[in-house]
Structures are given as C-alpha cells and as structure tokens.
Amino acid sequence: MGKHYPKEVKLEAIRMYYEEGMTQRAITEALGIHDQYRVKKWIKAYRREGLAAFDKMKNRVSMGRPPKKGNTQTYIARLEMENALLKKYHTELRKQVLAKRNIGSSTITDKNTK
C-alpha cells in the first residue's frame, strides 16, 4: 500500500503544475514524493473532478463517468483557478505574438532623412 499524502500536499502539487509550469518529475522531487506516478494521478483526478477529488480520494482508482458538479463552492473555486490560468496563458501568448512582430522590423537609418 502506498503512502498517504495530506490534501495540502496534493493541492500544492496541482498549483506547482498549473501556476509554475513545473514538470511532474520536478514536483515529485520538490515535495519528496516517492512514487513517481503519484503527481500524474493527482493531476488526472483534478482534471476529472476538480478540488472535490481530494476531499474523497482514499486509495482508490476511479474509472468511468466523472461525478456531477456537486458542491457549488468547489466548482466555483475550480473555475476561478482555471480562469486565472487561462488569463496567464493568454498573456504569455500575447507577449510571444508581439515579440515575433518586432523580429522583422524595419532598419531605416537617418541617411535619407535630410
């Protein structure tokens, strides 16, 4: 049987993955998690059920349909987190687009400006 990790550790792993863009391996090392696939399981559970996955996760593997929205507060918290991540992602994409536009900028000098 695997080691049980507190809900806080699971949430920190999720935050590190989505907000900091850390790899699953880096998160595993940073949090001292022994099972190299544990973070992957947590991310999968979060995608499937949101924060509610960590309220009831007790050494089980769930296959099949995800549960309904359930707790409204949990659902809202998940949507707010996703919204913040999408805004951050959009900002990064926008910076990349603007940077690419400047790559081919004109190199006109003061030679012909008399």
N, C-alpha and C positions, 0 to 999 in steps of 0.2 A: 504494500500500500504506500502511496506517495505522501510526501509531507503536505500538511495543510498550511496554506498561507492566509494571513488575515486579509479582509476585504480592502484595507488601506493599501496593502502591497499590490494587490490586483489593480486597483484604481490608479496607483502611481505608474504601474507598467503601461496601462492604457494611455495615460497622459503623456508619458515619455514617447510613446509610439506616435501618437497623433499630433501633439503640440511641438515636440522637439525633433520629430522625424528620425528618431533613433531606430536602429535595426533591432530585430528581436534578439539577436545574439548579444548586442551591446547592453540591452536592457537586462537580459539574463545575468550577465557578468556584473553590471552595476548594482543589481538588487540581491545578488548572491543566491540566485535560484539554481538549484541543482539539476532539474530536469530541463533539458534544452528545448523541449517542445511545449513547456507549460505556458509561456507567454503567447505562443501561437494559439493555444486552446482558449486563453482568456480573450484575445482579440476576436477570435471567431464567435465566442459566446457574446461579447459586447455587440458585435455587428448584428447578431441574430436577435438579441433580447434587450439590448441597452443595459443600463445600470441595474435593472432588475435581475439580470443574470447572476450578479454577485450577492444578491440577497438570499438566494436559494440554492446556490451551487454547493453541493455536498458530494464530492467524489462520484459524479455521475456523468455519463455521456448521453446527451440528448440528440436524437436524430428525428427528422420529421418536421412537421409544421411548427413555426415559431408561435409562441403564445400571443394572444391579443394584446392590445396596448396596456391593459392593466392599470396600474397606478398612474394617475394623471400627472402627479408631480415628477415621477421618474421619467415619464415620457417627455415632459416639457424640458427637464434638465438635459436629456439626451439630445433633443432638437436644438437647444441653445448651444450645446457643445459642438454639434455638427455645423451649426450656423457660423460659429466663431472660426472653426477650422476652414470652412469654405471661404469665408472672408479673407483669411490669411492666405489661402491658396490663390485666390483671385488677385490679391495684391502682389504676390510673387510673380504670377504670370504677367501682370500688367508691367511690372518692372522689366521683365525679360523682353517684352514686346518693344518697350521704349528704348531699351539698350540696343536692340537689333536695328532700330531705325537710325540710330546715331552712327552705326558702323559705316554706312555708305554715305556719310555727309559730305558736302562739297568742301573742296580745299582751295577756294578762291583766296588770292592774296591781294595786297594793296598795289600790285603792278599796274593794273588798268583802271585805277580809281582817280586819275587826275582830272 
